[in-house]
Amino acid sequence: MTLSTIKITQRDHEIAKLSAIAVALSLIEFFFPSPIPGVKPGIANIIILYTIIRFDLKMAIWVSLIRVFVTSILLGSFLSPTFFLSLCGALFSLFSLIILKNLNHKYFSLVSLSLIASLAHILGQFFVVRIWIIPHDGIFYLLPIFISSAFIFGLVNALVTNKLLQLNPKK
Amino acid sequence: MIKKILKSFKLIKSGDWFVIFMFGILTVTSAKFLWGLPQGKYLEIYKNNEILATYSLNQELKKQIHGPKGVTEIIIDKGKVRFSSAPCPKKYCIHQGWINKANQIIVCIPNKISISIVGSKKKYDSINY
C-alpha cells in the first residue's frame, strides 16, 4: 500500500467542514422561493464572514471558491451563465474583503465588512450581466432594487454571523 | 425577541453607521438617477420616421393620424398620452398604455406611426401647437 504523499492538516479539515456547510446553505437557498427574481439573501456568505473573522482571509477564499464550484456541480450549472454570475460575484466580494481586511477594528466591525462585500457581490454580477448576458443599458433600471436588497441582506447576514460567533466561542 | 434584536444592533460601531449612511445615500441617488426621468412637456408624432407634428402635453386632445394601414387615434390627457385605436393586428401600441415621462416612446410598426415625449426643450418651434 502506497502512503499518501499529501499531508492533510487540521486546517484542511476545517476548510472542508465550513465548505460543506456553505454548500448546504446555498442549496437550501436555491430551492427556497424568492419574492423577486434574482434577489437572494446569500445566506452562504454567513459562513464566509464567519471564516474570515474566526480564521483568516486565505481560508475564506478557499471556502468561498469551493462553495461556488461544488454548488454549481451539484445543481448542474457548471460553466453555465449562472455559474459565471456566481463566480464573478464571489470574486468581487473576496476582492473587496482583501482590501477591507485592514480596516480599523476600533471603528469598523463585521457589519461594514458584510455590507461592502454584499455590494461588491451585486456589482460583480451586474458587471457580468451587462457585459455578457444582457448587453443593454436597460438593466440599470434594476440596480436600485439590487442595491437595497444588498443592504438589507448584508446587514441581516452580519447580525446572524455575530450571533454565530457568540454561540461558538473560540476554543 | 425584539430586545434581542435591539441588543444585536449595539455591536454596530461608528464606522459602520457611516457605511450604512453611505449605503442609504447610494440607494436613494441611484433610484433618483435611474428612475426619476423628468416629466415630459411635449409630444412628437412621427410618421415614416419623419416628424409630423409636435403638441403640448398640457391639454386634452384627440388626434387622428392617417397611416398606410388606416387611422390611428392618439389621446392626450393633461400630461400623459396613449394610443386609443389603431388598425394594426396585434395592438401592441394600445397595450403599452399611458406614457408621461421624457424620452418614453410608443411605436406602431404596421401603421408606421410612433410617438415620443420630449422634456422641456422645444425643438421645433415653427410647428408647435
Interface residues (C-beta under 8 A of the other chain):
Chain A: L103 N104 K106 Y107 F108 S109 V111 S112 L115 I116 L119 F140 Y141 L143 P144 I147 S148 F151 L155 L159 N162 K163
Chain B: I5 S8 F9 L11 I12 K13 S14 G15 D16 V19 I20 F23 G24 L26 T27 S30 A31 L34 W35
